[in-house]
Amino acid sequence: MVSRDPTSSGSRTAAYVVAGALATFPAILVVGAFVGLTFALGGVLVMWTSGIVWLLKRRQEDPSWDHRLPSARP
């Protein structure tokens, strides 16, 4: 019988970057419909900049932030 461990199997940083990348185009379309393309692109640029700064700060404060959790093996 194979036991599935609920621990993380990937990088948290990579997950946040991929989520941001997937949200970029819809954010440009939705925000662009209300305020225009230029402001939408500026907003997405601010989103990416603040997200990257947050991730760097998080990794600096907690060195184990991006590492896989050890899995218990029977």
Buried (B, 14 or more C-beta within 10 A) or exposed (E): EEEEEEEEEEBBBEEBBEEBEEEBEEBBEEBBEEEEEEEBBEBBEEBBEEBBEEBEEBBEEEEEEBEEEEEEEE
